[in-house]
Amino acid sequence: MDDETLLVSADESLTDLVQAAAAATGAHVQVCARARAAVRGWARAGTVLVGVDAAPAVAGLDLPLRLGVHVVGTNPGQVLTWSAPLRASGLVLPDQAAMLTTLLDPASSAHDQGRADVLRVVGAGGGLGGSTLAAGLAVRGARRGLATVLVELDPYGGGIDLMFGAEDEPGWRWGDLASARGHLAELRGHLPSVCGVDLIAVGRATPLPVTDDDPPDDILDGFADDEARRSVLAAARRSYDLVVLDQGSHPEPGPGTTARRASGPRSGWTGLDRTLLLVAADVRGVLGAQAWLKGSAPGSTHLIVRTGPGRRLDPALVAQTLHRPLLGTLLHDGRAPECAEAGDPPGRARGRRGRALDQLLDRALDPKADEHG
């Protein structure tokens, strides 16, 4: 049912307008005349349309928050009144029938792969500063005027919003997005935002006791399943110029294959999809990176070598050993843990650290980096 549209309305004239838009695209609409009948399909439907006649009853059901919900009606005032409590966009029919047709068109979501450049930051082992690097790249991207979102993909990350001091900022976390399915609407304006960077962080849900009958993942109700992550990442590609993924050290297939930036204006390009593998400049780090590369999905992987005390291997030798292009090095920063604890994100201040992050971002976004390494 993930591609199906759910319409909650008993208004026959409104239903006819929606069905006419659906017929023009070949989309299927399941109609629920009673609000309670929609509970079962609420989370699974790709798109949910709530008629203004059913909006009060739907709001009273206390259904889980999800994206892809739209209030529809013929009276602009009524649509506006109920879009806020349902945290949904509004469509006034028949005036906005063309927008509804686009929304329901399966081909539109199938071919809309997004325009963003996607940088996936992965640590080939723990404690290398992958989250610090991801946050720094996101901040520097935002300072360039790019619409930027930083997405935490490590369920054990603890909440990257803490690094920005944004733990109390309002907005959706992964727990709120857990029911996301199908083609989602605009994410911007719904997420916590600091330093110009929108954040999708792991929520800090109350831990549940683990029993012999429960798998450990049962306590991760602050995160989301694979399907929700795919839908949210696809929406992020459409909503932003730069998407930075903080993936921890977990190999995971990305939401698309590597794509080259096309020439022409920004609105017309298909963005890069590139993995930045952070590797320690020591023997153990290189062996860990080899293991990670064997278990990862094929794609465009570039190395950033982490230097510092006890990490003295030549970065060029590390890249040669791993047979991957070298983007640059990440120097040791003794102040990073203190800044993270204080909610002072990396890359915010000017100086040598900022310039180093700018250089890494330049190389990461260079479509020719695969050629010259």
MIKE-325855 format. One record per residue (C-alpha): residue number from 1; chain; x, y, z. Coordinates in steps of 0.001 Angstrom, whole numbers, plus 524288, in hexadecimal, padded with zeros to 5 digits. Example, Ala and Ser with C-alpha at 12.3 -4.5 7.8 and 13.67 -1.06 7.14 Angstrom:
2
REC  seq  mol      u      v      w
REC    1    A  8300C  7EE6C  81E78
REC    2    A  83566  7FBDC  81BE4
# end
This chain:
373
REC  seq  mol      u      v      w
REC    1    A  80000  80000  80000
REC    2    A  80BFA  808DE  80089
REC    3    A  808D7  80F54  7F36D
REC    4    A  7FA41  81028  7F603
REC    5    A  7F31D  81C99  7F9B7
REC    6    A  7E9CE  81C69  80538
REC    7    A  7DE70  8261B  804F3
REC    8    A  7D6E4  82838  81184
REC    9    A  7CA1B  82ED8  80E0E
REC   10    A  7BB83  82C69  80D2F
REC   11    A  7B97B  83837  80453
REC   12    A  7B59B  83282  7F725
REC   13    A  7B87C  83ED9  7EF62
REC   14    A  7C61D  83FC9  7F561
REC   15    A  7C868  83156  7F2E9
REC   16    A  7C4A1  83327  7E4A2
REC   17    A  7CE9D  83E2C  7E320
REC   18    A  7D96A  835CD  7E8FB
REC   19    A  7D5BE  829F1  7E0D9
REC   20    A  7D5F3  83238  7D480
REC   21    A  7E3E3  83692  7D783
REC   22    A  7E7BF  82894  7DA60
REC   23    A  7E1AF  82398  7CDC7
REC   24    A  7EA11  82CF9  7C5F3
REC   25    A  7F66A  82678  7CB26
REC   26    A  7F208  8186D  7CCEB
REC   27    A  7F397  81979  7DBB5
REC   28    A  7EB0D  81171  7E4D3
REC   29    A  7E3DF  81811  7EFF1
REC   30    A  7DE32  8109C  7FB62
REC   31    A  7D2BE  81822  80113
REC   32    A  7CF31  81738  80F72
REC   33    A  7C278  81E08  81298
REC   34    A  7C49E  81C7C  8213B
REC   35    A  7D0BF  8216E  82817
REC   36    A  7D263  8154A  83077
REC   37    A  7D2A2  80CD1  8244F
REC   38    A  7DF04  813FB  8202A
REC   39    A  7E6DD  81049  82C37
REC   40    A  7EBC0  803A6  82645
REC   41    A  7F115  809D9  819EB
REC   42    A  7F5AC  816A4  81FEF
REC   43    A  80406  812DD  82137
REC   44    A  804DD  80A1E  81533
REC   45    A  7FF0D  812F4  80AC6
REC   46    A  80868  81A73  80226
REC   47    A  7FFD9  826AA  802B1
REC   48    A  7F484  82A0C  80BB5
REC   49    A  7EA04  833D9  807D5
REC   50    A  7E0ED  83867  8129E
REC   51    A  7D45E  83F11  80E89
REC   52    A  7D075  84AD9  816AF
REC   53    A  7C3E8  843A0  81A32
REC   54    A  7CBEA  838CC  820B1
REC   55    A  7D6DF  84143  82615
REC   56    A  7D0FE  84355  833BA
REC   57    A  7CF2C  834B0  83598
REC   58    A  7DCCC  83196  83071
REC   59    A  7E2E5  83BCB  8396E
REC   60    A  7DBC1  835A8  844E9
REC   61    A  7E17A  82824  8425B
REC   62    A  7EF24  82C51  846D3
REC   63    A  7F566  824FE  83B7E
REC   64    A  80448  8246A  83A8D
REC   65    A  80AED  82FCF  833D8
REC   66    A  80EC7  82CEB  825CA
REC   67    A  81275  833EE  8195B
REC   68    A  80A90  833A8  80CD4
REC   69    A  7FDBE  8383B  8130A
REC   70    A  7F5AC  84298  80BE9
REC   71    A  7E8D2  848E5  80FB7
REC   72    A  7DFC3  84A71  803FE
REC   73    A  7D342  85225  80280
REC   74    A  7CC14  85C3B  7FA7C
REC   75    A  7CC04  866E9  804D9
REC   76    A  7D95C  86D89  806C2
REC   77    A  7D627  871AD  814AF
REC   78    A  7D29C  863EA  818E9
REC   79    A  7DEBE  85E3A  81278
REC   80    A  7E74E  86817  8198B
REC   81    A  7E06F  865B5  8267E
REC   82    A  7E325  85721  82689
REC   83    A  7F08F  856C7  82014
REC   84    A  7F712  85C0E  82C7D
REC   85    A  7F1DD  8522E  83688
REC   86    A  7F4B4  846F2  82D2F
REC   87    A  80222  84CAA  829DC
REC   88    A  7FECA  84AC9  81B92
REC   89    A  7FF11  852B8  80F24
REC   90    A  7F242  85755  8094A
REC   91    A  7EC70  85611  7FBB2
REC   92    A  7E088  85DD4  7F77C
REC   93    A  7D8B7  8571A  7ECC8
REC   94    A  7D626  858A2  7E1AE
REC   95    A  7DF70  8644B  7E115
REC   96    A  7EB57  85C05  7E4A2
REC   97    A  7E74B  84FCF  7DD41
REC   98    A  7F3C9  8507F  7D514
REC   99    A  7FC06  84FE4  7E169
REC  100    A  7F421  8445A  7E638
REC  101    A  7F60F  83D5B  7D941
REC  102    A  804CC  83F2C  7DA58
REC  103    A  80483  83A5B  7E85E
REC  104    A  7FD1A  82E01  7E4B8
REC  105    A  804E4  82B13  7D861
REC  106    A  80CF0  81E9E  7DAD5
REC  107    A  81615  82233  7CFA4
REC  108    A  81917  82F38  7D5E7
REC  109    A  81EBA  82902  7E23D
REC  110    A  8252B  81DF8  7DABE
REC  111    A  82D13  8270F  7D232
REC  112    A  82FA2  831CF  7DC23
REC  113    A  83CB5  82D34  7E16D
REC  114    A  83FDB  83A61  7E74D
REC  115    A  849AF  844FE  7E490
REC  116    A  85222  844B5  7F0BF
REC  117    A  86059  8411F  7F211
REC  118    A  860E5  83623  7FC05
REC  119    A  86D04  8340C  80464
REC  120    A  86CCD  827BD  80C96
REC  121    A  876C1  8287A  817C3
REC  122    A  87ABA  81B39  81D36
REC  123    A  884EB  817C8  8275B
REC  124    A  88D19  80B96  824D9
REC  125    A  88CD8  8094A  8337E
REC  126    A  8881C  81076  83F7B
REC  127    A  88D8E  81CB3  845A0
REC  128    A  892C1  822D7  83923
REC  129    A  88A34  82EDE  8396B
REC  130    A  880CC  82B69  82E86
REC  131    A  8759C  83326  83482
REC  132    A  87EA7  83EB4  83686
REC  133    A  882BD  83E34  8283E
REC  134    A  874B0  83CD1  8236C
REC  135    A  87032  84836  82BC6
REC  136    A  87BA6  850A0  8276C
REC  137    A  87914  84E14  818FB
REC  138    A  86AB0  8513B  81AD2
REC  139    A  86DA1  85E13  821BE
REC  140    A  8774F  86246  81742
REC  141    A  86D75  85EB0  80CBD
REC  142    A  8631D  86719  81328
REC  143    A  86CB7  87267  8141D
REC  144    A  86DD0  871D6  80538
REC  145    A  85F52  8741B  8040D
REC  146    A  85BE8  865F0  80105
REC  147    A  84F2A  860CD  806A0
REC  148    A  85522  85655  80F58
REC  149    A  8500D  84B33  817A0
REC  150    A  8581E  8426E  82084
REC  151    A  8522E  834F4  8224F
REC  152    A  85626  82BC0  82D3C
REC  153    A  85583  81D99  82892
REC  154    A  85C0E  816F1  83420
REC  155    A  85144  811E8  83D39
REC  156    A  85B19  811FC  84857
REC  157    A  85FEA  81FC3  84584
REC  158    A  858B9  825CC  850F4
REC  159    A  853A6  8318B  84979
REC  160    A  85C2A  83A26  84101
REC  161    A  853B3  845B6  84512
REC  162    A  85B5D  84570  851E5
REC  163    A  8679F  8494E  84A6C
REC  164    A  86059  85585  845FE
REC  165    A  85A6F  85876  85347
REC  166    A  84D32  85631  84CE0
REC  167    A  847CB  84B7A  8559A
REC  168    A  83CB2  85488  859EA
REC  169    A  83A21  85A5B  84C7D
REC  170    A  82C93  856F9  8473C
REC  171    A  82B96  84EA9  83B1A
REC  172    A  82AB7  840CD  83638
REC  173    A  83476  83654  83A20
REC  174    A  83533  82879  834D2
REC  175    A  82B19  823EC  83EAD
REC  176    A  82158  82D67  838A6
REC  177    A  824C3  828B4  82AF8
REC  178    A  823E6  81A27  82DE9
REC  179    A  81718  818A9  82683
REC  180    A  81BD9  81FBB  81A3E
REC  181    A  8184B  81863  80DE1
REC  182    A  8186C  81AF2  7FF4C
REC  183    A  819CE  82871  7F937
REC  184    A  81B1D  83287  80419
REC  185    A  818B1  84108  803B1
REC  186    A  82256  84BF1  806F0
REC  187    A  82AB1  849A3  8131C
REC  188    A  82F8A  8578C  81488
REC  189    A  828CE  85F13  81F4E
REC  190    A  825DF  852CF  8272F
REC  191    A  8338C  84F99  82C5B
REC  192    A  83C2B  8556D  83704
REC  193    A  84562  85F47  830DA
REC  194    A  8521B  864E5  83636
REC  195    A  85CC4  86C8B  82F19
REC  196    A  854C8  86B68  822B5
REC  197    A  85524  85C79  82369
REC  198    A  84892  854A4  82486
REC  199    A  84A0C  84872  82CD4
REC  200    A  843EF  83AF0  82C8D
REC  201    A  848C3  834F5  8392F
REC  202    A  84648  82859  8406A
REC  203    A  83C4D  82AEC  84B0A
REC  204    A  83EF5  82826  85937
REC  205    A  8338B  81F3F  85C32
REC  206    A  831CF  81944  869A8
REC  207    A  83914  80C33  8697B
REC  208    A  8308D  80048  86AF0
REC  209    A  834E4  7F46B  872B4
REC  210    A  83A8D  7E9C2  86A17
REC  211    A  8358C  7DC0F  86C8F
REC  212    A  83959  7CEF4  866EB
REC  213    A  82DA7  7CFFE  85DC7
REC  214    A  83122  7DD68  8586F
REC  215    A  83BF5  7E038  84E90
REC  216    A  844F7  7EB65  85288
REC  217    A  83FA4  7F3FA  84789
REC  218    A  832D1  7F4F8  84EFC
REC  219    A  838CA  7FF9E  8576C
REC  220    A  83C1F  80800  84B92
REC  221    A  82EF0  80E8A  84A8F
REC  222    A  8361B  81B75  848C8
REC  223    A  83A25  816F7  83B1B
REC  224    A  83325  81216  82EE4
REC  225    A  832C0  80612  82652
REC  226    A  838EF  8046B  818E1
REC  227    A  82CC4  80878  81185
REC  228    A  82B19  81500  81944
REC  229    A  83970  81857  81767
REC  230    A  83860  81679  808AD
REC  231    A  82C7A  81F60  807EB
REC  232    A  83290  829F3  81073
REC  233    A  83F8F  829B8  8092B
REC  234    A  83887  82AB9  7FC20
REC  235    A  83118  83681  8015D
REC  236    A  83DD5  83C6B  8063B
REC  237    A  84389  83B35  7F888
REC  238    A  83809  842DF  7F325
REC  239    A  837C0  84D0A  7FDF4
REC  240    A  8461F  850D1  7FF51
REC  241    A  85266  8543F  7F7BF
REC  242    A  85B87  84CA8  800BE
REC  243    A  8584E  84085  808AF
REC  244    A  862C1  83BF8  81249
REC  245    A  8608F  82E76  8180A
REC  246    A  86715  82AE5  824E1
REC  247    A  866F8  81C29  8235D
REC  248    A  86F8F  81807  82EC1
REC  249    A  87771  80BFA  82B62
REC  250    A  86C5F  803D5  825AC
REC  251    A  86D21  7FFD7  8174E
REC  252    A  85FFA  80278  81137
REC  253    A  85B89  8038A  80312
REC  254    A  858E4  8118A  7FF62
REC  255    A  84C1E  816C5  7F9E9
REC  256    A  85178  816FB  7EC18
REC  257    A  85D2D  81453  7E393
REC  258    A  86812  81DDA  7E108
REC  259    A  863D3  828B4  7D7F8
REC  260    A  86BAA  8332F  7D113
REC  261    A  867BD  84157  7D1B2
REC  262    A  86212  845DE  7C4EA
REC  263    A  865CD  852CE  7BEF0
REC  264    A  85C6B  85E26  7BF29
REC  265    A  854F1  86566  7C9C6
REC  266    A  853EC  85FD2  7D778
REC  267    A  84582  85C90  7D628
REC  268    A  848A4  85335  7CB17
REC  269    A  8534B  84A98  7D09C
REC  270    A  8537B  83D20  7D682
REC  271    A  85C5C  83D8E  7E24F
REC  272    A  8682E  835E3  7E653
REC  273    A  866CA  82A16  7EF26
REC  274    A  873CE  827F8  7F5CB
REC  275    A  878B1  82098  801B0
REC  276    A  88381  826A7  809DE
REC  277    A  88A49  81BE3  8117C
REC  278    A  891B1  820D9  81D55
REC  279    A  89DB6  8184E  81FCD
REC  280    A  8A799  818C7  82AD2
REC  281    A  8B5AD  81A59  82640
REC  282    A  8BA48  80E00  82D05
REC  283    A  8BAFB  7FF8F  829AE
REC  284    A  8AEE4  7FBE7  83148
REC  285    A  8A749  806DA  82AB2
REC  286    A  8AB3D  8023B  81D23
REC  287    A  8A742  7F43A  82034
REC  288    A  89A37  7F90C  82562
REC  289    A  89817  800EE  81906
REC  290    A  89B06  7F505  810A1
REC  291    A  890AB  7ED5B  81809
REC  292    A  886E2  7F877  8169D
REC  293    A  88939  7F994  807F9
REC  294    A  886E3  7EB05  8061B
REC  295    A  879BE  7EBE3  80CEF
REC  296    A  874FC  7F893  806EA
REC  297    A  86CBB  7FAFA  7FAF6
REC  298    A  8745A  7FE73  7EEA5
REC  299    A  874D4  80CDE  7EBCA
REC  300    A  87D24  818F6  7EBDA
REC  301    A  88552  817E8  7F844
REC  302    A  88FED  821CA  7FB6A
REC  303    A  8992F  821C6  806EF
REC  304    A  89B8A  82BED  81163
REC  305    A  8A705  827C5  819DA
REC  306    A  8A69C  82AF7  8284F
REC  307    A  8B3F5  82ECE  82D5B
REC  308    A  8B8A7  83235  83B03
REC  309    A  8BF96  82BD8  8469B
REC  310    A  8C2D1  81DB6  84340
REC  311    A  8BD83  81F40  8356F
REC  312    A  8C984  821D1  82D4B
REC  313    A  8C7F0  819F7  820D5
REC  314    A  8C97A  821C3  8145B
REC  315    A  8BB97  824EE  80F88
REC  316    A  8BFE1  8226C  80179
REC  317    A  8C486  814E2  80573
REC  318    A  8B778  81250  80C30
REC  319    A  8B033  815F3  7FFB8
REC  320    A  8B947  80DA9  7F76D
REC  321    A  8B732  801ED  80050
REC  322    A  8A860  8035A  80011
REC  323    A  8A7AB  8067B  7F16E
REC  324    A  89EDC  81232  7F39A
REC  325    A  8A0A0  820B3  7F062
REC  326    A  8A5C6  82948  7FB5C
REC  327    A  89DDC  8359C  7FDCB
REC  328    A  8A61F  83AC6  808E1
REC  329    A  8A97E  8397A  81731
REC  330    A  8A258  83C94  823C2
REC  331    A  8ABA0  84205  82DD1
REC  332    A  8AAC3  83F0E  83C3E
REC  333    A  8A2F5  84954  843B1
REC  334    A  8A416  84833  85258
REC  335    A  89908  851EF  85451
REC  336    A  88F01  84A3C  84C83
REC  337    A  88965  84236  857F3
REC  338    A  88835  84E6A  86061
REC  339    A  88165  855F4  85587
REC  340    A  87812  84AB0  852EB
REC  341    A  874B9  849FA  86156
REC  342    A  871DC  8589E  8615A
REC  343    A  8694B  857D6  85530
REC  344    A  872DE  85FD0  84D0D
REC  345    A  872B5  85962  83F91
REC  346    A  87F53  857E7  837D5
REC  347    A  8815A  860DA  82C53
REC  348    A  879FE  86C3C  83250
REC  349    A  885D2  87481  83595
REC  350    A  88F71  87A25  82BF3
REC  351    A  89DBB  87623  82BA6
REC  352    A  8A624  86AA2  827D6
REC  353    A  89BFD  8603C  82B2E
REC  354    A  891AE  866F4  8230D
REC  355    A  89AC6  86857  81776
REC  356    A  89E79  859F2  8186B
REC  357    A  89013  85617  81841
REC  358    A  88DBC  85F04  80C99
REC  359    A  89896  85826  8052B
REC  360    A  892E5  84ACE  80852
REC  361    A  88563  84F6A  80422
REC  362    A  88ACA  854E3  7F763
REC  363    A  89114  847D7  7F42D
REC  364    A  88556  83FF1  7F885
REC  365    A  87C5F  847B7  7EF83
REC  366    A  885B8  84761  7E402
REC  367    A  87FAA  83E7D  7D9A4
REC  368    A  88D60  83BE7  7D43A
REC  369    A  89289  8369E  7E119
REC  370    A  890EA  828B8  7DC09
REC  371    A  89A29  82BEB  7D0EA
REC  372    A  8A52D  832C4  7D7FE
REC  373    A  8A3B8  82C93  7E577
# end
